[in-house]
Amino acid sequence: MQTVNASTAELDKFGALASNWWDPQGDLKTLHDINPLRIDWIRGQAGGLHDRKVLDVGCGGGLLTEAMAAEGAHVTGIDLAKPSLQVARLHGHESGISVQYECASAEDYASRHPGAFDLVTCMELLEHVPDPAAIVQACATLVRPGGLVCFSTLNRNPKSFALAIVAAEYLLRMVPRGTHDYRQFITPSELAAAARRAGLDVTQLSGMQYHPLTRLYQLSADTGVNYFMAARRPD
């Protein structure tokens, strides 16, 4: 029997926040703030999203999933938090944006749909699972040869502890306390090594910079806190 690569505590945490997914001023407001930059970066790395077959791993309530579908992509979102998926489906009915959602782990979905997607996104998930390398491997399996995988996560260093936990959770209250566990943060070199072991070629590494007064994010050469990584599966 396969062990699910997920923490019950993490699933319960995000399940409890499900009703906040689409509230831009709620507990998950940071995801709303970051979403325009995420979609711009993914679009740029993929060379456009129209008519692409896309899988969003760890889709939550569907913020990024719907944004990619609105660009004309054929998007599937998978997650293990059922309350979040219920919110995602309901919002899709309200918005009229078509997305297919399924309660499934990345590893299970990869065993059933190898090489099925042009693009696989895995954003703000790796720092919440017990075995992030297994998620990376699943993403590599899911994407077709020549296809792209896009990750985002948090670096592990004193700066990220100060900004992503002390400042974001306790001082500025950008996210609820306990959202992140510093021990689960992942350095870019660790993520790149996992990608290479999975057979992916890293093509891009970009940092994110946050402006608290305007609540705007922008790309940065500084990968010390939040960062994006793109990796392609060789043809």
N, C-alpha and C positions, 0 to 999 in steps of 0.2 A: 504493500500500500504506500502510495506516494505521500510524503509529508508536505503539507502546504507551507510554502515559504512566506509566512505572514505571522505577525504578532497579534494575538487576540486583543491585547491591550490597545494596539494601534488601530485595529479595525473598530473596536468599541469607541475609541476616541473620535474617529472621523464619522462613525455612524451617529454619534450623539450630536455632531455638528451639522448633520445633513440638512436641516431646515435653513441653515445659514448660507448654503452654497451660492445662491443667486442674490444675496443681499450685499450690495457694494459697500455698505457701511457696517456690516456684521463682523463676526469673528474671523471670517475668511476674506476680509476686504483686501488683504495683501495680494491674494491670487487675482482679484479683479484689477488691481494696480499693475500687476506684472503681465497680465494677459496680452495687452497690445504689443509689448516687446517680444513676448514668446512667439506670437503668430508671425510678426515681421521677420524674426530671425529664422524661424522654420521655413517660411516662404522663400527667403533668400537662399538658404542652404539647399532646398529642394528644387530651386528654379521654377517655382510656382506650384500651386496645389490643385488647380482645376483638373478634374477627371482622374486624379491620382487615387489609388486604393490605399487607404491609411488605417493603421491601427493605433489607438491611443491606450497605452498600458497604464493602469492606475488612473482611470479617467475621472474618478470621483463623481461630482455632480454634473460634469459635462461642460465646464467653462471653455476649455481649450478644444474639446471635441466638437462642440457646436460651432466655434469660431472657424475651425478648419472646414467643416461641412458648408458653412456659409460662403467659403471661397470656391465651392464647386467640387470639393473632394468627396469621395465615397468613403465614409468614415465608420469604423466600428470602435466602440469603447468597451474595455473590459475592466472590471474591478471586483474585489471580494467583499466590499462593504455594501450590503444589500440596500440599506436605507438611502445611501448616496445614489445608487442606481435608480431607485424609485423616484427620487427627486429629478435625476437627469431625464428619465423617460417622461415625467409629467411636464417638465419645462419644454421638452421637445414638442410635445403636443400643443403647448401654448404658443411657442415661437413658430411652429410650422417648419422647422429645420429638421431634415430627416437624418437620423443617426441610428445605427443598430447597436444596442447595448446587450452585454452578456455578463453574467456573474461567472467569472473564470479566473484562474491564476494564469500568469504569463507562461509558466512551464507547461501547464495542461493545454493551453491554447496552441502553443508551439508544436506539441505532439500531434495535434489535429489539423493544423494549418501551416505546415512548413513552407517557406518561400512564397507565401500568398500575398504579400503586401509590397507596394512600391516604397512606402515610408512607414516607419514605426517610431512613435514618440513615447518617451518615458520621462515625464517631467515631475520633479519634486516627489519622487517615489523611493529612489534607492536608499535614501537616508532613513526610511521607515521600515525596512525589511531586514530579517535576520541574515540573509545571504544575498547581498546585492549582485555578486558575480553570477549567480544563477539566473537572475533577471536579465543581466547583460547577455548571457548565453542564449536565453529564450528569445530575446529581441533579435539577435543575430540569426537565429533559426527561422524566425517569422518573416524576415525581410527577404525579398528575392535577390538573386545575384545582380549586382549593379545598383541595388536599392540602398536607401539611406536610413540610418537610425539616429535619432536626436535625443540626447539626454540633458537634464539639468539637475543639479544637486548642490550641496553645500560643502565647501572646503573645510578641512580640519586643521586649525591653527589658533593661536591666541586671538588673532584679530576676528576670526569668525565666531569664536566663543563670546567675545565682547559685544559684537554687533548683532549676531543672529540670535543669541540667547539673552544676554544681560540687557542690551538695549531694546531689541525687538519684543521680547516677552515680558520684561519687568519694568523698563523705563517708559518706552513709547507705547507699549501694549498693542503693537501691530498685529500680533497673533496671540492666542491664549497661552497662558503659562503651561509648560509641559509639552508644547507642540513638538519640540525637538529634543533629542538626546545627543549631546556633543560627541559621545563615544561612537555614534553611528555615522558621523560625518565622513566624507570620502575625499581624499586628495585627488587632484587631477591625474597625478602619476599612477595612483591606484586604479582609477577608472580606466585610464588608457591601457594599463596592463591587462585588466579584465577584458577590455574590448579586443585587444590583440589575441589573447588566449581564445576568444570566441570566434576568431577568424575575421575580425573587422579591421579596416584601416582608418585610423583617426585622421580626419580632414580639417577640422576646425575646432579651436578652443577660444571661447570668448567669456569675459567677465561681465557682471552686471553691477551698475552703480545706482544707488537709491538716493533720491532727494526728498527728505522728510517733509519739507515745507510744501512742495508741490505734489507729493506722492507720485512722482514720475520716476520710472526706471529708464536707464539708457545703457547701451553697450559700453564696455570699458576693457582696456587691456589688463586691468587688475582682476585676477581670478581669486583673490584672497578670501572672498566670502561666497557669494553665489556665482555659479558659472554654468555655461552651456558647453556641450561637446557633441560634435557631429562625427559619425563614423560610417564608412561605406563598406558594404559587402562586395568583395571583388567579383568581377564577372566570371 
